[in-house]
Amino acid sequence: MKLLEKHLVEIKNKWFIETRTGYDGPFDSKDEAKEYLQLLKGCDAARSEFAGLEFSPF
């Protein structure tokens, strides 16, 4: 197992993404895994923004 970039893992020529709940994959290429990781980060950012909009201390 090789950890090449944060959250990207190569195991036996297949690519995986490390998440809070385990691993997503396998992906056939590093580029495919990176693209999926970017989509996950975008979803997390949108979810955090939405949660902030729903919070009201009043």
C-alpha positions as CSV (number, residue, x, y, z in Angstrom):
1,M,0.0,0.0,0.0
2,K,1.3,3.4,-0.9
3,L,0.0,6.7,0.4
4,L,1.0,9.1,-2.4
5,E,-1.1,12.1,-1.6
6,K,-3.4,12.9,1.3
7,H,-6.4,10.6,1.0
8,L,-5.2,8.8,-2.2
9,V,-4.0,5.2,-1.7
10,E,-2.6,2.8,-4.3
11,I,-3.1,-0.9,-3.5
12,K,-2.0,-3.4,-6.2
13,N,-2.3,-1.0,-9.1
14,K,-5.8,0.1,-8.0
15,W,-6.6,3.5,-6.5
16,F,-8.7,4.2,-3.4
17,I,-9.8,7.3,-1.5
18,E,-9.5,7.2,2.3
19,T,-12.7,8.7,3.9
20,R,-13.9,9.0,7.5
21,T,-15.9,5.8,7.0
22,G,-13.3,3.7,5.3
23,Y,-12.2,3.5,1.7
24,D,-14.0,4.4,-1.6
25,G,-12.9,2.6,-4.8
26,P,-11.3,0.9,-6.5
27,F,-10.6,3.4,-9.3
28,D,-8.7,2.4,-12.4
29,S,-6.5,5.5,-12.5
30,K,-5.1,8.1,-10.2
31,D,-6.8,10.8,-12.2
32,E,-10.2,9.2,-11.8
33,A,-9.7,8.9,-8.0
34,K,-8.6,12.6,-7.8
35,E,-11.7,13.7,-9.7
36,Y,-13.9,11.7,-7.4
37,L,-12.1,13.2,-4.4
38,Q,-12.7,16.7,-5.7
39,L,-16.4,15.9,-6.0
40,L,-16.5,14.7,-2.4
41,K,-14.8,17.8,-1.2
42,G,-17.3,20.0,-3.1
43,C,-20.2,18.1,-1.5
44,D,-18.8,18.5,2.0
45,A,-18.3,22.2,1.5
46,A,-21.8,22.7,0.2
47,R,-23.2,20.6,3.1
48,S,-21.2,22.7,5.7
49,E,-22.5,26.0,4.1
50,F,-26.1,24.8,4.1
51,A,-25.8,23.7,7.8
52,G,-24.5,27.1,8.6
53,L,-27.4,28.8,6.9
54,E,-29.9,26.8,8.9
55,F,-28.3,27.7,12.2
56,S,-29.9,30.7,13.9
57,P,-29.1,31.6,17.5
58,F,-32.4,33.7,17.8
